[in-house]
Each structure stands twice: as C-alpha cells, then as structure tokens.
C-alpha cells in the first residue's frame, strides 16, 4: 500500500499525528564539514513540507546550533502545522561540564536556548539525546514534567538509552503522574537490527513510538559503496568528510555489503533504488512509527520520499530479513525455541492477539 507524507501516524501513546517519514535536520549547516548551506537547506524544508510532511527532527548541538537557527527562520510561517522535535543532553559548550548531561540545570538551559533559536514559545517533542548513566531518573522525569506543565514542551521522549532504563522511567512516570515518554529514537536499519532484541518490543509494550535514526545505515544502504571502497576509505577515515563518519561508525563492512547486494537485487526487481528499498523495509515494520531521513540535497530527499510508494512482496521481505538476520541472544532465542514452548504450553498452540 502506497503512503504519502500526509498519511499521518499516531506517535506512541499520544494523540499526536506525525508523518511516516521525519525530516532530519542534522544536515542543515556545514559546520561539521558536510551538510547543506542555508539556501539548499531551505529547499529541503520546502520540498518536505509542501508534500504534507510535518515531523522535523533536530538537536541543540546539530551543526553547532545552525540547524535550530535555520529551522527557526524556515518554520516562522508554518509553526502551528509542524511538529518540531529537538534534543538536549549532549555537550553544548566545551569546557563547561554542566552544559552536557541529563541533569536539570542543563535541561532547562538547553531548552531555553532551543526556544530562542527556533523562534517559538514551545517545543512539540523534546528528547533526552544520549543517556549519561549519572543523573537519577527521578530528576530527569520531574524536570521534563515541569517543562510540560509550564507549556514550554508538549511531549517528552528519549533516545540512545538502554531498554531497561527506558522501561523503568516509563513505569515511574506512570506511578507518579508525570508526563510519560511518547517516543524512542534508536539506530535501526537493515544493517543494524539490534533494537529488535529489547528496545522495539519494549517500546510497543509501553507506548513509545519508534523514530529510527540512520535508517540507511550511514548511506551504506544507498548502494554507493562497494568492496573496492573498503581499503581506500579506511585509509581516509580521518579526513573529516561524511564518508569518514560512515567508516568511523563501523557500518562499512563485508557483512553489510552482502546485505546491500540483496537490497540491490530487490531494487532491480522492483524498479526502485536501493535507498528506497532500504527505507521501505523499515517503514513497513509495525514497530516503527517514522524513520528519520537525513538528506543533504533535494535530489536525495526526492529519492528517499519515493520509499513511501514501494510495495515489497512477502518473498522480497523474507530475503531481506534473511540476509540481515541477527542472533536474538538469551533469553529471547531460548524462549522462542520448541523446548521452551513445550515446557510452558505442552502441545497447545497459543497465540497472543493484539
């Protein structure tokens, strides 16, 4: 079934309606050595919103603040119709340890900075960006709830955190009557499926919509890299380019290129591009709400949006799943096995219905 950007989905356990693809704004600005200049970023924004897209993702530290500054300008005439998501907790001022972390001081300072840059009175969705393993969860949750009660933040969320901590936070929020988490950002794609072990099932059970980042595996799933690139690119891993980020992230490997081979086969059969097939696989996952796409040019964004129209057959999905399969690990593999089912259910065939 074909989708469009205005085929809105509910975000987790909330009534908030978001597009099935979110526009990632980490490419807005060139301060990181790659990305889009202002005029090119404006074209990306206009292309996305004119197609009905309403879900835009940034962070307080993206391109050293330029991303939020640009979005503040671009969204001025569209503010009420857009869902702006930003993040806090990563270090904003080197040398100042309290300008990073999940604690209350950084939370409030970061949000005030984001509000000024975004030229808005409120943030639709605020993520804790990276788990710091230091701040008590009660401090985080109470601070987030205070911002919601003040009207500066409408919904709260989390990314890059252990499943057990997220689950613990959600239970505490429910028990205390604090604002619940409604979304979870994780890295998830055909080449990074570890989230299937605990994070995605946890999110479905506890009411968090999943918005995966890097759904194209740092660009590897676009098919632009080959085995001939491996040696040369690892030699140039510190050259400051977007490609070097891919190398540093460990996504350019023989295993992942073998997955890309299957993606290319399916793309050729479907008359689509590898990027569209990779995104379509993620889009069709019932545990995913909205992958975050990070295009740098309008041509890349056009290609990514084409994933909304891709229909993969059951056989194609099975091939992609098989090529990218991971070990579930303990206890998941044991519990899914025949011995465990027999011990629990005997010969009964039990189905859980949602």
C-alpha positions in Angstrom: 0.0 0.0 0.0 1.4 3.4 -1.0 1.8 6.0 1.6 2.2 9.8 1.4 3.7 12.2 3.9 0.2 13.2 5.0 -0.6 9.5 5.8 -0.2 10.6 9.4 0.5 8.1 12.2 -0.1 8.4 16.0 3.1 8.9 17.9 3.2 6.3 20.6 0.7 6.5 23.4 -0.4 10.0 22.4 -2.8 11.7 20.1 -0.1 13.5 18.2 -0.2 12.9 14.4 3.1 12.7 12.6 4.3 12.0 9.0 5.6 8.4 8.3 9.0 9.9 7.4 10.6 12.6 9.6 12.9 15.2 8.1 16.2 15.1 9.9 17.9 18.5 10.1 21.4 17.4 11.1 22.3 18.2 7.5 21.2 21.8 7.9 24.5 23.7 8.1 28.1 22.9 7.1 29.9 23.4 10.4 30.6 19.7 10.7 32.4 19.6 7.4 29.4 18.3 5.4 25.8 19.3 5.0 23.7 21.9 3.2 24.2 25.6 3.1 21.2 27.8 4.0 19.6 28.0 0.6 19.9 24.3 0.0 18.5 23.5 3.4 15.6 25.8 2.6 14.9 23.7 -0.5 14.9 20.6 1.6 12.5 22.1 4.1 10.1 23.4 1.4 10.1 20.1 -0.5 9.2 18.1 2.6 6.5 20.5 3.9 4.9 21.1 0.5 4.4 17.3 0.2 2.5 17.3 3.5 5.4 16.5 5.9 5.0 17.8 9.4 7.6 16.0 11.5 11.0 17.7 11.7 13.9 16.4 13.9 16.9 18.4 15.2 19.0 18.8 18.3 20.5 21.6 20.3 24.0 20.6 19.1 23.4 19.8 15.5 25.8 21.8 13.3 26.8 23.8 16.3 23.4 25.3 16.6 22.9 26.3 12.9 20.3 23.6 12.4 18.0 25.1 15.0 18.7 28.7 13.8 17.7 27.8 10.3 14.6 25.9 11.4 13.6 29.0 13.4 13.7 31.0 10.2 12.1 28.4 8.0 9.2 27.5 10.3 8.2 31.1 11.1 5.1 31.0 8.8 4.3 27.3 9.4 4.8 26.9 13.1 1.3 25.7 14.2 1.1 23.0 11.5 4.6 21.4 12.2 5.8 19.0 14.9 9.3 20.3 15.9 11.4 17.8 17.8 14.7 18.7 19.4 17.0 17.2 21.9 19.1 18.0 24.9 22.0 16.4 27.0 25.0 16.5 24.6 27.7 19.0 25.5 26.9 22.5 24.2 30.0 24.4 25.4 33.3 22.6 25.6 35.0 23.3 28.9 31.7 23.6 30.8 30.8 20.2 32.2 27.3 21.3 33.1 26.4 22.2 29.6 26.1 18.5 28.9 24.4 15.6 30.7 20.8 14.8 31.5 20.5 16.8 34.7 18.0 19.6 35.5 20.5 22.5 35.1 21.4 21.5 31.5 17.8 20.5 30.7 16.4 24.0 31.4 19.4 25.9 29.9 19.3 23.8 26.7 15.5 24.2 26.3 15.7 28.0 26.7 18.5 28.1 24.1 16.5 25.9 21.7 13.4 28.1 22.2 15.3 31.2 21.2 16.9 29.6 18.2 13.7 28.1 17.0 11.9 31.4 17.5 9.0 29.6 19.2 7.2 29.6 22.6 7.1 25.8 22.8 8.8 22.6 21.6 6.4 19.9 20.4 8.7 16.9 21.3 11.8 17.0 23.5 14.2 14.1 23.5 16.8 13.2 26.1 19.6 12.8 23.5 22.1 10.4 25.0 21.9 8.5 28.3 24.6 9.8 30.7 24.4 6.9 33.3 24.8 9.5 36.0 21.6 11.6 36.5 18.9 10.0 38.7 15.9 9.1 36.6 13.5 10.9 39.0 15.5 14.2 38.4 15.1 13.7 34.6 11.4 12.9 34.7 10.5 15.6 37.2 12.4 18.2 35.1 10.7 17.1 31.9 7.3 17.1 33.6 7.9 20.7 34.9 8.6 21.9 31.4 5.4 20.3 30.1 3.4 21.9 32.9 5.0 25.3 32.0 3.9 24.8 28.4 7.4 25.1 27.1 7.4 21.4 26.0 4.3 19.4 24.8 5.6 15.8 24.7 8.8 14.2 26.0 10.9 11.3 24.6 14.2 9.6 24.8 17.0 8.3 22.5 20.1 6.2 22.8 19.4 4.6 26.1 19.2 1.1 27.5 15.8 -0.6 27.2 15.7 -1.4 30.9 16.3 2.2 31.9 13.6 3.5 29.5 11.1 0.9 30.9 12.0 1.9 34.4 11.4 5.6 33.6 8.0 4.9 32.0 6.8 3.0 35.0 8.0 5.7 37.4 6.3 8.4 35.3 3.0 6.4 35.3 3.2 5.8 39.1 4.0 9.5 39.9 1.6 11.0 37.4 4.4 12.7 35.5 4.4 13.2 31.7 5.1 9.8 30.0 7.6 9.2 27.3 5.9 9.0 23.9 8.8 8.3 21.5 12.0 6.5 21.3 14.9 7.1 18.9 17.3 4.3 18.2 19.6 3.4 15.4 17.7 0.9 13.2 18.0 -0.4 9.7 18.7 -3.5 7.7 22.3 -3.4 8.8 21.6 -2.5 12.5 18.7 -4.7 13.9 19.9 -5.0 17.5 16.8 -2.9 18.6 14.7 -6.0 17.8 16.0 -7.8 20.9 14.6 -5.5 23.6 14.2 -1.8 22.5 11.4 -2.2 19.9 9.3 -4.8 21.9 9.7 -2.6 25.0 8.5 0.5 23.1 5.5 -1.3 21.7 4.5 -2.6 25.1 5.0 0.7 27.0 3.5 3.1 24.4 6.6 4.7 22.8 6.6 5.4 19.0 9.9 4.4 17.4 11.6 7.0 15.2 14.8 5.3 13.9 17.8 7.4 13.0 20.3 6.3 10.3 17.6 4.1 8.5 20.0 3.9 5.6 23.0 2.8 7.7 25.1 5.9 7.2 24.4 5.8 3.5 25.7 2.2 3.0 22.2 1.0 2.0 22.1 3.5 -0.8 24.4 1.2 -2.7 27.0 3.9 -3.3 29.8 2.0 -1.6 31.5 -1.1 -3.0 34.1 -3.6 -1.8 36.7 -1.6 -3.7 36.0 1.3 -1.4 36.8 -0.6 1.8 40.6 -0.3 1.8 40.7 3.3 0.4 38.0 4.6 2.7 39.6 3.1 5.9 42.8 4.8 4.9 40.9 8.1 4.7 38.9 7.6 7.8 40.0 10.8 9.4 39.6 13.2 6.5 36.6 15.0 8.0 34.1 14.1 5.3 30.7 12.5 5.6 32.2 9.3 4.3 34.7 9.3 7.2 31.7 9.4 9.6 30.5 6.2 8.0 33.8 4.5 8.4 34.2 5.7 12.0 30.7 4.3 12.7 31.8 0.8 11.6 29.0 0.5 9.1 31.2 -0.2 6.0 31.9 -3.9 6.5 31.8 -7.1 4.4 28.7 -8.3 6.2 26.8 -5.0 5.4 27.9 -5.0 1.8 26.5 -8.5 1.5 23.2 -7.2 2.7 23.4 -4.3 0.2 23.8 -6.9 -2.6 20.4 -8.3 -1.7 18.9 -4.8 -1.4 20.2 -4.1 -4.9 18.6 -7.3 -6.3 15.3 -6.4 -4.8 15.6 -2.8 -6.1 16.3 -4.0 -9.6 13.3 -6.3 -9.5 11.0 -3.5 -8.2 12.3 -0.7 -10.5 13.3 1.2 -7.4 16.6 2.5 -6.0 18.4 0.7 -3.1 17.8 3.6 -0.8 14.0 3.3 -1.4 14.0 -0.4 -0.7 16.1 0.1 2.5 13.7 2.7 3.8 10.6 0.8 2.7 11.7 -2.2 4.7 11.9 0.0 7.8 8.7 1.8 7.1 6.7 -1.4 6.9 7.9 -2.6 10.3 4.8 -2.5 12.6 7.1 -1.5 15.5 8.3 1.7 13.7 6.4 5.0 13.5 8.6 7.3 11.5 12.2 6.8 10.3 14.3 10.0 10.3 15.8 10.7 6.9 18.9 12.9 6.6 19.2 14.1 3.0 21.8 16.7 2.0 20.4 17.6 -1.4 16.8 17.9 -2.8 17.6 15.0 -5.2 18.5 12.8 -2.3 15.3 13.8 -0.5 13.2 13.1 -3.6 14.7 9.7 -3.8 14.1 9.0 -0.1 10.4 10.1 -0.4 10.0 7.6 -3.1 10.2 4.9 -0.5 6.6 5.7 0.5 5.4 4.2 -2.8 7.4 1.0 -2.6 5.4 -2.2 -2.1 7.7 -5.2 -1.2 6.4 -8.7 -1.7 6.4 -11.2 1.0 9.1 -13.1 -0.8 11.3 -10.0 -1.1 10.8 -9.1 2.6 11.8 -12.7 3.5 15.0 -12.4 1.5 15.9 -9.0 3.1 15.1 -10.4 6.6 17.3 -13.5 6.0 20.2 -11.5 4.6 20.2 -9.1 7.6 19.2 -11.5 10.4 20.8 -11.2 13.8 21.1 -13.6 16.7 18.4 -12.8 19.3 20.6 -13.9 22.1 19.5 -15.1 25.6 16.8 -15.3 26.7 14.9 -14.5 23.5 16.3 -17.4 21.5 15.6 -19.8 24.2 12.1 -18.6 24.8 11.3 -18.7 21.1 12.5 -22.3 20.8 10.5 -25.5 20.8 11.8 -26.7 24.1 10.6 -23.6 26.0 7.2 -23.7 24.2 6.7 -27.3 25.1 7.7 -26.8 28.8 5.2 -23.9 29.1 2.3 -24.9 26.8 2.7 -28.6 26.2 1.1 -29.4 22.9 -1.2 -26.4 22.9 -0.9 -23.8 20.2 -1.2 -20.5 21.9 -1.5 -17.2 20.0 -1.3 -13.8 21.6 -3.5 -11.3 19.9 -3.1 -7.5 19.9 
